[in-house]
Amino acid sequence: MKEIYIYQRVLPHYRIHFFDALHASLLSQGVKLYVVAGFEKSGSVPKTVEINRPWVIYRGNKYISFLGKEIVVQSVLFRSLKRGSVVIVEQSNRLVINYLFWLLRKLKFIKMGLWGHGKNFQSRNPNGFLECFKKRFSLSFDWWFAYTDLGKRIFWEAGCPKDKVTVVYNSIDLGCFNDIQRYREGEVLDFVKFKVSIGDDVGIYCGGMYTEKDLPFLIESIELVKKHRPGFKMIFIGDGPDAYSVKGFSESNDWSIWLGEISGEDRVKYFAYAKVFLMPGLVGLAILDSFASGVPMITTDVAYHSPEIEYLVNDVNGLKVPHNIEAYSDGVISVLANKEFHDRLVTGCIESTSKYSLQNMVNNFANGIQRLVLE
């Protein structure tokens, strides 16, 4: 049976269902999947979850500072490497393992697939040496797995063969939201410090808490919202290096609460009571939570969003406004104050859910792997 090895720097919780389904799909097609996963740097997110699955192999990572940049040394499963082996790696300059596999590919020992965004959307110097190097190095593969259509276009523009780029349409398991309506049949959600009912002006933030998420901007914005909508309340879910700002704000304001990191079905009841999903900074897979919950996301036009921002269609399934506090707070207020507008965005969210399902991603990825194997 053919074996495929996907190397992941970390294995976050939101990838478990994907790899479960991909493993099952490939196994039914005569291909055995292994995911070689490392662990995060202490204090960073996302974190690796340790699970017992036939497809996962855990190995340590070393994080080293080199010329002012961080590089990551992952462990190689040398025993798995044989002539004709198929390896898929993440698109990242700092992953040393990619260059080792590149050398083995140049020697025609293995086949390589590249899984990525096409470029670093958070780069502070998009035309600098590192991004130019990434673009050049990205040509040295046998197959490409792009997160979104935007990633596909970036790979094409770099010179990758058009018939060897698979768009996977990056997604996560959203099944936990299937029963969200059950929570909406309740009357009151009691947080002790405040209570919320269905229909109240409630904002929610659910995601990592780090610089690119622009949490100070969000805090200033919701203070303005509160002045215009006195009944407004805010729920923060998530953790990370910048969580302290949200924690401090919530401790000082009785209309805001920070619940820490909550994942899976445990977070669904909080979405059930929310009217708007507020994430002014970097938006990635969180947009799918917005669609599945029917809670419209409001973000800004920052340049460093992840490719999944393509899924948001302005004024249809979410709202994107200029990146200034007044414009953002006005956008939030406009959605809260206008039921017709809010309902239209909710409908757009629900209609978008089927377009970006986890099963579609599994099917697309499996098809790309089969073509890589046969390449």
C-alpha positions in Angstrom: 0.0 0.0 0.0 1.3 3.4 -1.0 2.3 5.7 2.0 2.0 9.5 2.2 3.7 11.6 4.8 2.5 15.1 5.7 4.8 17.0 7.9 3.2 19.5 10.2 5.0 21.9 12.6 2.1 21.6 15.0 -1.2 19.6 15.0 -3.9 22.1 16.3 -7.2 20.9 17.5 -9.1 22.2 14.4 -7.1 19.9 12.1 -8.0 16.6 13.9 -11.4 16.0 12.1 -9.8 16.8 8.7 -7.0 14.3 9.1 -9.4 11.7 10.4 -11.5 12.1 7.3 -8.6 12.3 4.9 -7.0 9.2 6.4 -10.3 7.3 5.9 -10.7 8.6 2.4 -7.2 7.7 1.3 -7.3 4.3 3.0 -10.4 3.4 0.9 -8.3 4.3 -2.2 -5.3 2.2 -1.3 -3.2 5.0 0.2 -2.0 5.1 3.9 -1.6 8.6 5.4 0.8 9.5 8.1 1.0 13.0 9.7 4.3 13.7 11.4 3.5 16.4 13.9 5.8 18.5 16.1 5.1 20.7 19.1 4.7 24.5 19.5 7.3 26.8 21.0 6.6 27.4 24.6 4.0 30.1 25.1 2.9 30.3 21.4 -0.3 29.3 19.6 -1.7 27.3 18.1 -0.8 24.4 20.3 -0.4 20.7 19.4 -3.0 18.4 20.8 -1.9 14.9 21.7 -4.3 12.2 20.5 -4.2 8.5 19.8 -4.8 8.0 16.1 -3.3 5.5 13.6 -2.2 8.3 11.3 -0.3 10.6 13.7 3.4 10.3 14.6 4.7 12.9 17.1 8.2 14.2 17.0 10.0 17.1 18.7 10.8 20.4 17.2 13.8 22.7 17.9 13.3 26.4 17.7 16.6 28.2 16.9 17.4 31.9 16.4 19.5 32.4 13.3 20.6 35.8 12.0 17.7 37.4 13.9 15.2 35.0 12.5 13.6 31.9 14.0 14.1 28.6 12.2 12.4 25.4 13.1 14.2 22.0 13.0 11.7 19.2 12.7 12.5 15.5 13.0 12.7 13.4 9.9 11.4 9.9 9.8 14.4 8.5 7.9 13.1 4.9 8.2 10.1 5.9 6.1 12.1 7.4 3.2 12.6 5.1 0.2 12.9 5.8 -3.5 9.6 7.1 -4.7 8.3 8.2 -1.3 5.7 11.0 -1.3 6.1 13.8 1.2 3.9 16.9 1.6 5.3 19.9 3.6 4.0 23.3 4.7 5.0 26.4 2.8 7.3 28.3 5.2 10.9 29.6 4.8 11.8 28.8 8.4 11.2 25.0 8.2 14.6 23.5 7.7 13.1 20.1 6.8 11.8 21.5 3.5 15.3 22.1 2.2 16.4 18.5 3.1 13.4 17.1 1.3 14.1 19.5 -1.6 17.6 18.0 -2.0 16.2 14.5 -2.0 13.7 15.5 -4.7 16.5 17.1 -6.8 18.2 13.7 -6.5 14.9 12.1 -7.8 14.6 10.1 -4.6 11.2 11.4 -3.5 8.2 13.3 -4.7 7.1 16.5 -2.9 3.9 18.4 -2.5 3.6 21.9 -1.1 0.7 23.0 1.0 0.3 26.7 1.6 -1.2 30.1 1.1 1.1 31.1 -1.8 2.7 33.8 0.1 2.9 35.2 3.7 -0.1 37.5 4.0 1.2 38.9 7.3 4.6 39.9 5.9 5.7 43.4 6.8 7.8 43.5 3.6 5.9 41.6 0.9 8.4 42.6 -1.8 11.5 41.8 0.3 14.1 39.1 0.0 12.3 36.5 2.1 9.1 36.7 0.1 11.0 36.6 -3.2 12.9 33.6 -2.0 9.7 31.9 -1.0 8.2 32.5 -4.4 11.3 31.1 -6.1 11.6 28.1 -3.8 7.9 27.3 -4.2 8.5 26.3 -7.8 10.6 23.3 -6.7 7.8 20.8 -6.1 5.8 18.2 -7.9 2.4 19.3 -6.8 0.8 22.3 -5.0 -2.1 22.4 -2.5 -3.5 25.9 -2.3 -5.8 26.9 0.6 -8.1 29.1 -1.6 -8.5 30.4 -5.1 -6.3 33.3 -4.2 -3.5 31.0 -3.3 -4.0 29.2 -6.6 -3.6 32.5 -8.5 -0.4 33.3 -6.5 1.1 29.9 -7.3 0.1 30.4 -11.0 1.7 33.9 -11.1 4.9 32.5 -9.6 5.1 30.0 -12.5 3.7 26.8 -11.1 2.0 24.6 -13.8 -1.7 25.3 -13.8 -2.7 21.7 -14.1 -0.7 20.8 -10.9 -2.3 23.1 -8.4 -5.2 21.7 -6.3 -7.4 24.2 -4.5 -8.5 22.5 -1.3 -10.8 25.3 0.0 -9.5 25.3 3.5 -12.1 24.4 6.1 -12.7 22.9 9.5 -15.3 20.6 11.1 -18.4 22.7 11.7 -20.7 19.9 12.9 -20.7 21.3 16.4 -23.0 24.1 15.2 -25.7 21.8 13.9 -27.6 22.1 17.1 -27.1 25.8 17.7 -30.9 26.4 17.4 -31.4 24.3 20.5 -29.5 26.8 22.5 -31.4 29.7 21.0 -34.6 28.2 22.5 -33.3 29.0 25.9 -34.3 32.3 27.6 -31.3 33.5 29.6 -27.5 32.9 29.6 -26.3 33.7 33.1 -22.7 34.8 33.5 -23.2 35.9 37.1 -21.7 39.4 36.3 -24.4 39.9 33.6 -27.2 38.0 31.9 -28.1 37.9 28.2 -31.2 36.9 26.4 -31.8 35.9 22.7 -32.2 39.2 20.8 -29.9 41.2 23.0 -27.1 43.3 21.5 -24.3 40.9 22.1 -20.9 40.8 20.4 -18.6 37.8 20.4 -14.9 37.4 19.7 -13.6 33.9 19.4 -10.1 33.2 18.3 -6.4 33.5 19.1 -5.2 36.5 21.0 -2.0 38.0 19.5 -0.8 41.2 17.8 -2.4 40.7 14.4 -5.8 40.3 15.9 -5.8 44.0 16.9 -7.5 43.5 20.3 -6.7 47.1 21.5 -8.5 48.4 18.4 -11.5 46.1 19.2 -11.6 47.3 22.8 -11.7 51.0 21.8 -14.3 50.2 19.2 -16.7 48.4 21.5 -16.4 51.2 24.0 -17.9 53.5 21.3 -20.6 50.9 20.5 -21.5 50.8 24.2 -22.0 54.6 24.2 -24.5 54.4 21.4 -26.1 51.1 22.3 -26.2 51.1 26.2 -27.5 47.5 26.3 -24.5 46.1 24.4 -22.5 43.3 26.0 -19.3 41.6 24.8 -18.1 37.9 25.1 -14.4 37.2 24.6 -13.3 33.6 23.9 -9.7 32.7 23.3 -6.2 32.9 24.7 -2.7 33.9 23.6 0.1 36.4 24.3 -2.3 39.4 24.2 -5.1 37.9 26.3 -4.0 40.1 29.2 -5.5 43.2 27.5 -8.9 41.5 27.2 -8.8 40.1 30.7 -7.9 43.5 32.2 -10.7 45.2 30.2 -13.3 42.7 31.2 -12.3 42.9 34.9 -12.9 46.6 34.7 -16.2 46.6 32.8 -19.2 44.7 34.0 -20.7 44.4 30.4 -17.7 42.4 29.1 -16.5 38.9 30.0 -13.4 36.9 29.0 -14.0 33.1 29.2 -10.5 31.9 28.1 -9.9 29.2 25.5 -13.0 27.2 24.6 -13.2 24.9 21.6 -15.6 22.6 19.9 -19.2 22.3 21.0 -18.5 24.0 24.3 -18.4 27.4 22.5 -21.6 27.0 20.5 -24.0 28.2 23.2 -22.1 31.6 23.4 -22.5 32.0 19.6 -26.2 31.3 20.0 -26.7 34.4 22.0 -24.5 36.7 19.9 -25.7 39.0 17.2 -22.3 39.9 15.7 -18.9 38.3 15.5 -16.3 41.0 16.0 -12.8 40.5 14.6 -11.2 43.7 13.2 -7.8 42.2 12.8 -6.5 39.1 11.0 -9.4 36.8 9.8 -8.7 33.2 8.8 -10.7 30.1 9.6 -12.8 32.0 12.1 -15.0 33.1 9.1 -16.3 29.6 9.0 -17.6 29.8 12.6 -19.4 32.9 11.5 -21.1 31.1 8.6 -22.0 28.0 10.6 -23.4 29.9 13.6 -25.3 32.4 11.5 -23.5 35.2 13.4 -22.3 37.8 10.8 -18.6 38.8 11.1 -17.5 42.4 11.0 -13.9 43.0 10.2 -11.7 45.7 8.6 -9.7 46.0 5.4 -6.3 45.3 6.9 -3.8 44.0 4.4 -2.7 40.9 6.4 -5.8 38.8 6.5 -5.4 35.1 5.7 -6.7 33.9 2.3 -10.0 32.7 3.9 -11.0 36.4 3.9 -12.0 35.7 0.3 -15.0 33.8 1.7 -16.5 37.0 3.1 -18.6 38.9 0.6 -19.2 42.4 1.8 -22.8 43.3 2.7 -23.8 39.7 1.8 -22.5 37.3 4.4 -20.4 39.8 6.5 -19.2 43.3 6.7 -15.7 44.8 6.0 -15.1 48.4 6.8 -12.1 50.8 6.7 -9.5 50.2 9.4 -10.3 53.0 11.8 -12.1 52.9 15.1 -15.0 55.2 14.1 -15.8 53.3 10.9 -15.6 50.0 12.7 -17.9 51.0 15.6 -20.3 52.6 13.1 -20.4 49.3 11.2 -21.2 47.3 14.3 -23.9 49.8 15.3 -25.4 49.7 11.8 -25.8 45.9 12.0 -27.2 45.9 15.5 -29.6 48.7 14.8 -31.0 47.5 11.5 -32.9 44.2 11.8 -33.4 43.9 8.0 -29.7 44.4 7.4 -28.8 41.9 10.1 -31.2 39.3 8.9 -29.8 39.6 5.3 -26.3 39.0 6.6 -27.5 36.0 8.6 -29.1 34.5 5.5 -25.8 35.0 3.6 -23.9 33.3 6.4 -26.1 30.2 6.3 -26.0 30.0 2.5 -22.2 30.1 2.6 -21.8 27.2 4.9 -22.4 24.5 2.3 -19.8 26.1 0.0 -16.9 25.6 2.4 -17.6 22.2 4.1 -14.9 20.0 5.6 -15.9 17.1 3.3 -15.3 19.3 0.2 -11.8 20.0 1.5 -11.1 16.3 2.2 -12.3 15.3 -1.3 -10.2 18.0 -2.9 -7.1 17.1 -1.0 -7.5 13.4 -1.6 -7.9 14.0 -5.3 -4.7 16.1 -5.3 -2.8 13.4 -3.5 -3.9 10.7 -5.9 -2.7 12.8 -8.8 0.6 13.5 -7.0 1.1 9.7 -6.4 0.5 9.0 -10.1 2.7 12.0 -11.3 
